[in-house]
Amino acid sequence: MCFCAVAAKAGENVGTDVGISFVPSTNWASGQLISYHEYLDLNFDSTKFTTYEGSLWHKSGLSLGIKADLDENFVGRAQKIMGYLGYKRFMLRLQDGDLRGTARWNGQAAGGPASTTFSSKFSSVDLLMWGKSDFFYGVGYASYEVPMQVNTEVLNGAGEIVYGNAVYANNAKVKSYAFLFGFDTMQKALRDETTTGLGFWAYTQDRFGLGTLELSDDAVDRAEASNPGRKAMSHNLFSAMIDYDLTMGLYWAASPKNKARIALGLGYMFSGEVVTPFGGGQLDNASQLRLAPMPYIYRHGVVMKASVKW
């Protein structure tokens, strides 16, 4: 899901580019991409998901009610510097959504409750640069926290790597920095003052990043209790991330005033992300336990978008 705004033209001293997109009822799902068995059922509530975006050319930067310095990330600090320097082609995008629901564990008991409720956030901050057409690229930071099945790996008597007993974490924290790129036909229509009326809205974005998957202490304790005689090597796993966004629908663009442009869009969006940890350690002996989750998370729903440039 994305809302788009346009940076001010070179040489302009004043101007405003703001916008918002809104998914009023976001459908969430999460699980393990690769697993010998799925023991954890996550039942998400439908929640809203909001995206704010605006240009950074003004010295005051951008303030939209969501902190760009989420987790004191590099992207949030960079946008402040670039805002004061007056770069006109860069824009800041902030995304925020609630993650709420119930998690039920159907596997071997490991000291935790059979079911638990959860409530957290999915948040991201991106610094984008738009090209001359509808193409953009940039860098971003994202984080979320959900209950997660934790698969384990051990060495058997023959020295082979096999699955151990799986457990779950009440909350696993995923954080990542990413390079991203994509295009948006509604953005192009907003920039082109000759484009008016209805058009086909196609938005897509790819993200490739690195980060961490941090498992809670309760997950480590459960993993060791479920695999007696073995000790976990690491619970803060260095990870790679791949994320894909797609929106398709219709937009309407117009110039109601001489110096204003507006664009409205209605479509359906889908976003999916896979995290691949590879920092669980090298198994050398039968007393070691490698924590090996490979989670995915995705969301989809009807999206409404509005943007204005004047």
Summary of the structure (lengths in Angstrom):
residues: 310
radius of gyration: 22.1
end to end distance: 23.3
largest distance: 77.5
contacts: 1108
relative contact order: 0.20
helix: 10%
strand: 58%
